[in-house]
Each structure stands twice: as C-alpha cells, then as structure tokens.
Amino acid sequence: MKSDEYWKEKLTPEQYRITREKGTEAPFSGAYVDNKESGDYKCIACGHRLFSSDTKFDSGSGWPSFTNPMDQKNIVLSTDYSHGMVREEVTCASCGSHLGHVFDDGPVDKGGQRYCINSCSLDFEKKDG
C-alpha cells in the first residue's frame, strides 16, 4: 500500500484525481479513445497489464471500451453506489487504482460486456511489427 504522497509524486494531478480519487475524465477527451494501434493497455500507476487492443471497440461512449480484460485476475469488480447510480467499478488488482466501470451493453457476440475505462488510468505499450 503506497501513500498519497507517493501517488501525488508519481502521477499527474489528473491521473491522481481519476485513479486515486475515483474521478472520471470528460467524454471524448482521453488520449486512447480513438487509438487503433495494436498493443497492450497497462495501469498508469503500476504498469499491470489490463487490456489488449484486440478487445478494444468503438462504443461511441467517449471512453476507451473493451469487451474483456486480458485476465479476469488483473482487475477487481465492486459495486459502486456513487452519484445516485448502481454500477460495477473496475479497479487494478495490483494497486487498487480506479479504472472505470463495466456495463452489460457491449457487443453480444463478444460476451456483452463493455469495460468503459478512463484513458488517464491507462498507459499504452505498442506491439512491435
């Protein structure tokens, strides 16, 4: 468990607000909303591998969306009752960073899940070749 001071030094103010204070970025503002490159999306805070570009799709929501994580063990789901809603929060299993939420309105042929993830919570590692 790292201290708030550690995270404030490691992350930008916006990354800290989203990952440590469970914030969200404005729709269509994130760096990875329209990213079409092949690679892996990792936790911005700890580098834990979370999602593959192979599962990314354009949901029209304004946030990077994925049909499933690289491995279910890489994330933690918990019920979020904030803002007068009931949602499933997605956090990094390694460091506890808030990533976003998962919804049941994703592509039916890919399992029906839409992992709606903040770009600020992610780092992208492009695949060679």
N, C-alpha and C positions, 0 to 999 in steps of 0.2 A: 504494500500500500504506500503510494507516494504522497507527499504533502502537497497542499495547494500551492505553496511557493515553488515547488519543483515543476508543477504543471504550468504555472504562470511564466516561468523562465523558458520552458521547452516549447510552448505553444504560442501562437499569435493570440491577441485578445479575442478575435472572432472564433478561432479554434477552441480556445478555453471556454468561451460562453456556450458553445454548442456541445462540446464533448464532456465538460465537467459540470456545467450548469443546466444541461438538458434543453438547450435552446434549439432554434432552427434557423436556417438561412432563408432568405426570400426566394420564392419560386423563380426558376429560370435564371438565377444569378450565379449558381455554382460552376466551378471550373470543369466538372465532369458530366454535366447534363447532356451535352452533345458529343462527348468523346466517343469515337468509333474505333479507336486503336485497340489492338489485341494486347492483353496483359492481365495483370492481377491488381486488384484493389486491396490495399492494406490499411490497417488502422493508423491514422496520422499520429497518434500518441505513442504507440508501442511497436508498430510495424507488423503486427499479427496479420496473416493473410486471411481475408474475409470473403471476397467475391471475385469471380473470374469474369472477364469481358464476354466469355461465351454465354453467360446467363443474363447479360445486360440487354434491356429492351427500352424502346421509347414508349413510355406510358402516357405522355402528354401532361403529366402532373407537375413538371417543373423541377423535379429532383431525379438524380440517377436512380433507376429502378432495376431490380434484379429478380429473377424467378426463384433463386435459392442461393444459399451461401456455399462456399467451397466445401465446407464440412459443418454439419449442424453443431459440432462441438466447439467451433470457433466463435459462436455467438451465444448470447443468453437472451431469452424472451421473458418478459414480465409484463403484467397488466399495469397500464398507465391510466390513472383516473384524472389527469390534469386537464384543465381548460374545459371542464364540463363534458368531457367525452370519455369513452372507454376504448382504449387502443392497446395493441401489443407493442411495447417498446423493444427495440433491438439494441443490445449493448455488446461491446467487445468482451469475450470470455477471458481474455488475458489481463486487461487493465480496467475494465468496467466503464470505458468511455461510451457515452451516448452516441449512437449512430443514426437512429431514425426510428421508423415503425414498419410493421409488416401488416398488410391488408389482404383480404380474400378476394380481390378483384383483378388478379393477374391473369395471364394467358391460361385458359383452361387446359390446352394441350400440353402445358409445361407444369401442371400441378396447381394452378390457380392462385399462387401467391405473388404478391408484389412487395418486395422489400424496398421501401422508399427511404433512401439513405442520403444524408447531407454530404455534399462534396467536401465541406470543411472537415468532416470526420475521416476523410479518406486521403490516401496517397496512392499514386498510380505507378506501377512498375511495368513498363512496356516490354513485350516479348521481343526477343531478337528475331530477325528474319522476317 
